[in-house]
Each structure stands twice: as structure tokens, then as C-alpha cells.
Amino acid sequence: MELNQLSEKTIGCPYCGESIKVLIDASELDQQYIEDCQVCCKPINFIISESIDGELTVNVYSEDEAF
């Protein structure tokens, strides 16, 4: 039985600038999804990937930003 590989990360909301903690599923790298900011409720685009040295990388963008 495989356990979920949840990793807590702190990100800065691209809209309101607040630091919020989010849970990232590290078992699925190279994923993209939208989650609303816990403070201002605007939709944040998340892109999850793995860096060259194996670290979990979380990039966030506003709806208007191209990625």
C-alpha cells in the first residue's frame, strides 16, 4: 500500500501577496492545477515539477500570466 506523499509548501499569492501554506502531492510531478487563494479567493495556477537535484518545485501564477 502506497502512502500519499504530501508535502507542505509556503507560497506567495500572485494576487494579494499573502504567504499561504498548501499541500502538494509529490507523487505526481509535472502536474498543473488551479487552487483558490485561502485569503483573497482568487484562482492561482500551480505548476509542480522536480528540479535537477530532485527537489520539489512549486511555481504559482495569476490567471493573467502566461506560463
C-alpha positions, 0 to 999 in steps of 0.5 A: 500500500502506497502512502500519499506523499504530501508535502507542505509548501509556503507560497506567495499569492500572485494576487494579494501577496499573502504567504499561504501554506498548501499541500502538494502531492509529490507523487505526481510531478509535472502536474498543473492545477488551479487552487483558490487563494485561502485569503483573497479567493482568487484562482492561482495556477500551480505548476509542480515539477522536480528540479535537477537535484530532485527537489520539489518545485512549486511555481504559482501564477495569476490567471493573467500570466502566461506560463 
